[in-house]
Amino acid sequence: MVFLHGVSRQTHLCAGAAHPALRADEQGYPELTRPEYEELSGQIRDRMQTELDAAVQQYGQQPYRWAELWQRIKENWRYFPFFLPWAWPALFREFERQYVHNGRRDFTLDLRRPGAYWRMLWRNPFTLTFFIPVLGWIPIAIRGYKGHRIGKSQPAK
């Protein structure tokens, strides 16, 4: 699913503004009743669905760009596998290790060296938990909630 997200041609649309309160004021309603609110929401839903259908006709004919992905892979073969989503956790974790834990600020991750991905996995074995279905969530949750302040009062400033 994440891989398909990476090769999909995405066009982000912005629908026209829908201000139910302004429309209600135009029609002279001091406050909307439940049936009036349902009618107004139905009008907005119909208008937005029409806009979405038009956008699908315009942009949605070829959702995936396989040829472009293959072209990018050929151009950037030295950066393999870092342009594919399954390598991103190791890349992000290595950046965090260098920036946060080692305190380095001006550095470049040499992604073109042979074995760079395997070196990142060796230095950051926690990254492998992202690839273990269900059971991998346990160490991720433990690390994520470590030192949390949920349900604790904030210190006075």
TIPAKE-888926 format. One record per residue (C-alpha): residue number from 0; residue in one letter; z, x, y. Coordinates in nm, 4 decimals. Layout:
BEGIN
<dogu seq="NUM" type="a" z="Z" x="X" y="Y"/>
...
This chain:
BEGIN
<dogu seq="0" type="m" z="0.0000" x="0.0000" y="0.0000"/>
<dogu seq="1" type="v" z="0.0882" x="0.2757" y="0.2470"/>
<dogu seq="2" type="f" z="-0.2262" x="0.4669" y="0.1495"/>
<dogu seq="3" type="l" z="-0.4420" x="0.1605" y="0.2168"/>
<dogu seq="4" type="h" z="-0.2696" x="0.1259" y="0.5522"/>
<dogu seq="5" type="g" z="-0.3808" x="0.4798" y="0.6326"/>
<dogu seq="6" type="v" z="-0.7495" x="0.4115" y="0.5648"/>
<dogu seq="7" type="s" z="-0.7702" x="0.0625" y="0.7079"/>
<dogu seq="8" type="r" z="-0.9542" x="-0.0042" y="1.0267"/>
<dogu seq="9" type="q" z="-0.6923" x="-0.1618" y="1.2457"/>
<dogu seq="10" type="t" z="-0.7687" x="-0.3429" y="1.5660"/>
<dogu seq="11" type="h" z="-0.4635" x="-0.4616" y="1.7514"/>
<dogu seq="12" type="l" z="-0.5087" x="-0.7788" y="1.9488"/>
<dogu seq="13" type="c" z="-0.3130" x="-0.9228" y="2.2342"/>
<dogu seq="14" type="a" z="-0.3122" x="-1.3006" y="2.2475"/>
<dogu seq="15" type="g" z="-0.3196" x="-1.4909" y="2.5723"/>
<dogu seq="16" type="a" z="0.0166" x="-1.5594" y="2.7298"/>
<dogu seq="17" type="a" z="0.1945" x="-1.8687" y="2.6047"/>
<dogu seq="18" type="h" z="0.4693" x="-1.9974" y="2.8304"/>
<dogu seq="19" type="p" z="0.6055" x="-2.3224" y="2.6883"/>
<dogu seq="20" type="a" z="0.8564" x="-2.3602" y="2.9709"/>
<dogu seq="21" type="l" z="0.5819" x="-2.3427" y="3.2346"/>
<dogu seq="22" type="r" z="0.3717" x="-2.5979" y="3.0483"/>
<dogu seq="23" type="a" z="0.6717" x="-2.8236" y="3.0210"/>
<dogu seq="24" type="d" z="0.7308" x="-2.7962" y="3.3961"/>
<dogu seq="25" type="e" z="0.3635" x="-2.8799" y="3.4632"/>
<dogu seq="26" type="q" z="0.3998" x="-3.1949" y="3.2582"/>
<dogu seq="27" type="g" z="0.7179" x="-3.2858" y="3.4426"/>
<dogu seq="28" type="y" z="0.9672" x="-3.2461" y="3.1567"/>
<dogu seq="29" type="p" z="1.3111" x="-3.1432" y="3.2807"/>
<dogu seq="30" type="e" z="1.4037" x="-3.0454" y="2.9227"/>
<dogu seq="31" type="l" z="1.1972" x="-3.0636" y="2.6074"/>
<dogu seq="32" type="t" z="1.2957" x="-3.3023" y="2.3350"/>
<dogu seq="33" type="r" z="1.2388" x="-3.2070" y="1.9736"/>
<dogu seq="34" type="p" z="0.9092" x="-3.4014" y="1.9335"/>
<dogu seq="35" type="e" z="0.7769" x="-3.2632" y="2.2637"/>
<dogu seq="36" type="y" z="0.8698" x="-2.9123" y="2.1574"/>
<dogu seq="37" type="e" z="0.6933" x="-2.9598" y="1.8221"/>
<dogu seq="38" type="e" z="0.3797" x="-3.0887" y="1.9978"/>
<dogu seq="39" type="l" z="0.3789" x="-2.7954" y="2.2390"/>
<dogu seq="40" type="s" z="0.4342" x="-2.5415" y="1.9605"/>
<dogu seq="41" type="g" z="0.1507" x="-2.7014" y="1.7625"/>
<dogu seq="42" type="q" z="-0.0839" x="-2.6613" y="2.0604"/>
<dogu seq="43" type="i" z="0.0094" x="-2.2953" y="2.0980"/>
<dogu seq="44" type="r" z="-0.0247" x="-2.2351" y="1.7221"/>
<dogu seq="45" type="d" z="-0.3720" x="-2.3967" y="1.7195"/>
<dogu seq="46" type="r" z="-0.4850" x="-2.1879" y="2.0173"/>
<dogu seq="47" type="m" z="-0.3579" x="-1.8656" y="1.8609"/>
<dogu seq="48" type="q" z="-0.5183" x="-1.9496" y="1.5250"/>
<dogu seq="49" type="t" z="-0.8516" x="-2.0037" y="1.7005"/>
<dogu seq="50" type="e" z="-0.8156" x="-1.6628" y="1.8688"/>
<dogu seq="51" type="l" z="-0.7293" x="-1.4992" y="1.5355"/>
<dogu seq="52" type="d" z="-1.0264" x="-1.6588" y="1.3588"/>
<dogu seq="53" type="a" z="-1.2591" x="-1.5306" y="1.6325"/>
<dogu seq="54" type="a" z="-1.1077" x="-1.1816" y="1.6004"/>
<dogu seq="55" type="v" z="-1.1577" x="-1.1828" y="1.2224"/>
<dogu seq="56" type="q" z="-1.5235" x="-1.2726" y="1.2727"/>
<dogu seq="57" type="q" z="-1.5623" x="-0.9929" y="1.5277"/>
<dogu seq="58" type="y" z="-1.3535" x="-0.7119" y="1.3757"/>
<dogu seq="59" type="g" z="-1.2654" x="-0.8028" y="1.0179"/>
<dogu seq="60" type="q" z="-1.5894" x="-0.7547" y="0.8304"/>
<dogu seq="61" type="q" z="-1.5229" x="-0.4004" y="0.7007"/>
<dogu seq="62" type="p" z="-1.1477" x="-0.3512" y="0.6738"/>
<dogu seq="63" type="y" z="-1.1517" x="-0.0020" y="0.5163"/>
<dogu seq="64" type="r" z="-1.3279" x="0.3135" y="0.6332"/>
<dogu seq="65" type="w" z="-1.3629" x="0.5127" y="0.3115"/>
<dogu seq="66" type="a" z="-1.6538" x="0.7235" y="0.4398"/>
<dogu seq="67" type="e" z="-1.4577" x="0.8239" y="0.7492"/>
<dogu seq="68" type="l" z="-1.1524" x="0.9162" y="0.5398"/>
<dogu seq="69" type="w" z="-1.3650" x="1.1346" y="0.3139"/>
<dogu seq="70" type="q" z="-1.5216" x="1.3005" y="0.6195"/>
<dogu seq="71" type="r" z="-1.1758" x="1.3772" y="0.7639"/>
<dogu seq="72" type="i" z="-1.0609" x="1.5186" y="0.4303"/>
<dogu seq="73" type="k" z="-1.3625" x="1.7514" y="0.4220"/>
<dogu seq="74" type="e" z="-1.3070" x="1.8610" y="0.7840"/>
<dogu seq="75" type="n" z="-0.9350" x="1.9226" y="0.7403"/>
<dogu seq="76" type="w" z="-0.9148" x="2.0372" y="0.3804"/>
<dogu seq="77" type="r" z="-0.6846" x="2.3253" y="0.4815"/>
<dogu seq="78" type="y" z="-0.4231" x="2.0685" y="0.5878"/>
<dogu seq="79" type="f" z="-0.4207" x="1.8949" y="0.2487"/>
<dogu seq="80" type="p" z="-0.2025" x="1.6984" y="0.1610"/>
<dogu seq="81" type="f" z="-0.0416" x="1.6455" y="0.5033"/>
<dogu seq="82" type="f" z="-0.2980" x="1.3941" y="0.6253"/>
<dogu seq="83" type="l" z="-0.2110" x="1.1633" y="0.3350"/>
<dogu seq="84" type="p" z="0.0930" x="0.9356" y="0.3716"/>
<dogu seq="85" type="w" z="0.2664" x="1.0483" y="0.0509"/>
<dogu seq="86" type="a" z="0.3206" x="1.3961" y="0.2008"/>
<dogu seq="87" type="w" z="0.4741" x="1.2709" y="0.5247"/>
<dogu seq="88" type="p" z="0.8369" x="1.2523" y="0.4040"/>
<dogu seq="89" type="a" z="0.8353" x="1.6258" y="0.3237"/>
<dogu seq="90" type="l" z="0.6693" x="1.7029" y="0.6556"/>
<dogu seq="91" type="f" z="0.9177" x="1.4959" y="0.8580"/>
<dogu seq="92" type="r" z="1.2152" x="1.6376" y="0.6683"/>
<dogu seq="93" type="e" z="1.0977" x="1.9961" y="0.7212"/>
<dogu seq="94" type="f" z="1.0581" x="1.9307" y="1.0934"/>
<dogu seq="95" type="e" z="1.4086" x="1.7819" y="1.1044"/>
<dogu seq="96" type="r" z="1.5485" x="2.0810" y="0.9146"/>
<dogu seq="97" type="q" z="1.3971" x="2.3284" y="1.1589"/>
<dogu seq="98" type="y" z="1.4621" x="2.1304" y="1.4783"/>
<dogu seq="99" type="v" z="1.8047" x="1.9777" y="1.4159"/>
<dogu seq="100" type="h" z="1.9740" x="2.1928" y="1.1540"/>
<dogu seq="101" type="n" z="1.8354" x="2.5346" y="1.2493"/>
<dogu seq="102" type="g" z="1.8255" x="2.4608" y="1.6231"/>
<dogu seq="103" type="r" z="1.4717" x="2.5896" y="1.6704"/>
<dogu seq="104" type="r" z="1.2763" x="2.4368" y="1.9568"/>
<dogu seq="105" type="d" z="0.9430" x="2.6187" y="1.9985"/>
<dogu seq="106" type="f" z="0.7998" x="2.6459" y="1.6497"/>
<dogu seq="107" type="t" z="0.4906" x="2.5418" y="1.4630"/>
<dogu seq="108" type="l" z="0.4853" x="2.4291" y="1.1054"/>
<dogu seq="109" type="d" z="0.2149" x="2.6333" y="0.9391"/>
<dogu seq="110" type="l" z="0.0564" x="2.3615" y="0.7321"/>
<dogu seq="111" type="r" z="-0.2498" x="2.5666" y="0.6389"/>
<dogu seq="112" type="r" z="-0.0718" x="2.8259" y="0.4254"/>
<dogu seq="113" type="p" z="-0.1276" x="2.7859" y="0.0530"/>
<dogu seq="114" type="g" z="0.1705" x="2.6176" y="-0.1089"/>
<dogu seq="115" type="a" z="0.3149" x="2.4848" y="0.2189"/>
<dogu seq="116" type="y" z="0.3827" x="2.1429" y="0.0655"/>
<dogu seq="117" type="w" z="0.5589" x="2.2896" y="-0.2389"/>
<dogu seq="118" type="r" z="0.7662" x="2.5151" y="-0.0117"/>
<dogu seq="119" type="m" z="0.8730" x="2.2091" y="0.1896"/>
<dogu seq="120" type="l" z="0.9748" x="2.0273" y="-0.1274"/>
<dogu seq="121" type="w" z="1.1691" x="2.3324" y="-0.2449"/>
<dogu seq="122" type="r" z="1.3566" x="2.3572" y="0.0868"/>
<dogu seq="123" type="n" z="1.4110" x="1.9806" y="0.1086"/>
<dogu seq="124" type="p" z="1.4637" x="1.8441" y="-0.2434"/>
<dogu seq="125" type="f" z="1.6097" x="1.5225" y="-0.0985"/>
<dogu seq="126" type="t" z="1.2511" x="1.4241" y="-0.0155"/>
<dogu seq="127" type="l" z="1.1861" x="1.3538" y="-0.3828"/>
<dogu seq="128" type="t" z="1.4198" x="1.0510" y="-0.3690"/>
<dogu seq="129" type="f" z="1.1524" x="0.8666" y="-0.1693"/>
<dogu seq="130" type="f" z="0.9326" x="0.8688" y="-0.4796"/>
<dogu seq="131" type="i" z="1.1879" x="0.7301" y="-0.7255"/>
<dogu seq="132" type="p" z="1.1598" x="0.3490" y="-0.7370"/>
<dogu seq="133" type="v" z="1.4850" x="0.1562" y="-0.6802"/>
<dogu seq="134" type="l" z="1.7194" x="0.4361" y="-0.7949"/>
<dogu seq="135" type="g" z="1.5966" x="0.6576" y="-0.5124"/>
<dogu seq="136" type="w" z="1.7297" x="0.4041" y="-0.2618"/>
<dogu seq="137" type="i" z="2.0891" x="0.4900" y="-0.3562"/>
<dogu seq="138" type="p" z="2.0948" x="0.8470" y="-0.2178"/>
<dogu seq="139" type="i" z="1.8830" x="0.7359" y="0.0781"/>
<dogu seq="140" type="a" z="2.1363" x="0.4628" y="0.1606"/>
<dogu seq="141" type="i" z="2.4316" x="0.6984" y="0.1158"/>
<dogu seq="142" type="r" z="2.2790" x="0.9504" y="0.3536"/>
<dogu seq="143" type="g" z="2.1700" x="0.6793" y="0.5978"/>
<dogu seq="144" type="y" z="2.5116" x="0.5143" y="0.6229"/>
<dogu seq="145" type="k" z="2.7107" x="0.8385" y="0.6253"/>
<dogu seq="146" type="g" z="2.9296" x="0.8389" y="0.9349"/>
<dogu seq="147" type="h" z="2.8212" x="0.4903" y="1.0436"/>
<dogu seq="148" type="r" z="3.0102" x="0.2873" y="1.3029"/>
<dogu seq="149" type="i" z="2.9245" x="-0.0597" y="1.1764"/>
<dogu seq="150" type="g" z="3.2202" x="-0.2925" y="1.2294"/>
<dogu seq="151" type="k" z="3.4203" x="-0.0320" y="1.4220"/>
<dogu seq="152" type="s" z="3.5050" x="-0.0747" y="1.7869"/>
<dogu seq="153" type="q" z="3.3399" x="0.1528" y="2.0376"/>
<dogu seq="154" type="p" z="3.5662" x="0.4050" y="2.2137"/>
<dogu seq="155" type="a" z="3.6475" x="0.3157" y="2.5751"/>
<dogu seq="156" type="k" z="3.4626" x="0.5191" y="2.8335"/>
